């Protein structure tokens, strides 16, 4: 499909996640794709006072501040590492006080961003905000930008941290945006209740490592008995179904359940850690993940079904499929598009039945099935996703010009 890409613009990308995140994230990949045709300034996540205080009290070392405030990482690509310390206002008893601190934070960041774009000569500016409806709420009015796009890729307001003030801020943010883009149809429809210019641009993935053959087996995986039922991603009680994992492990005692990724405090204390056929291998660098997936027998996504996960695009599914692996996953609205290539489950019994089916059926690992999975996943590129972004952007501009005429 031919797309109309955004080109020859100065793009400010305001990120919810830090540039040096331990896990891969959409906005960073999107930034590299946009920098092919535009000049890009990526705003790293600024530190806040509460995080610094917690680190001091726990005697945990803080991430060192990058001495190079404005870092050039490519011909058309800069990263701004803000020096500002932001106030932590989420404890506020009411929205008025929270908003007071939030405006201060937005203004501090705006000052640094304006200094940065001035030093590198940005003029024809487009601002894209990656899901940060707190720190970026007022940036549209504080920065010299011509258009503003809000990128929603998670239903964050259902998380405890955002429950108090998030719904109002997110609504205001979506209403302010010239265009809202989402990585799933569910999130696009969710945003459209406040902004009719809300579009699903799909999900991009960097799948080269996952589709490559002949990957060396990681040392900590080599001694684990086969077959291996594997999961890669954050191991958090807000997203993963602990009872389902227990049921899988107990129902399939001759299989090994391998979980690769950072673990939250709930799973740290979970009874799963005492089971002999469950292996927690801890967090890995994004570039290491593919080697684990390649040596799994099959892959799973044992999600809880809740407001956070129901419409969340499961990027890991594309990674699993690009590796050619059979996949069993919880059925959510976002998973419907994968139904031809993934066995979807409504119950824990479905999950075990489908895992057994794949383990017992050699056809699931045949070359034709492997190539079919890969072909499907490899359509989900950043080029296509950013192309859809460009199509939506220029369509909006064209429609507005017609209205003005």
Buried (B, 14 or more C-beta within 10 A) or exposed (E): EEBBBBEEBBBBBBBBBBBEBBBBBBBBBBBBBBBBBBBBBBBBBBBBEBBBEEBEEEEEEEEEEBEEBBBEBEEBBBBBBBEBBBBBBBEBEEEEEBBEBBBBBBEBBBEBBBEBBEEEEBEBBBBBBBBBBBBBBBBBEBBBBEBBBBBBBBBBBBEEEBEBBBBBBBBBBBEBBBBBBBBBBBBBBBBBEBBEBBBBBBBBBBBEBBBEEEBEEBEBBEEBEEBBBBBBBBBBEBBBBBEBBBBBBEBBEEBBBBBBBBBBEEBEEBEBEEBEBBBBBEBBEBEEBBBBBBBBBBBBBBBBEBEBBBBBBBBBBBBBBBBBBBBBBBBBBBBEBBEEBBBBBEEBEBBBBBBBEBBEEEEBBEEEBBEBBBEBBBEBBBEBBBBBBBBBBBBBEEEEEEEEE
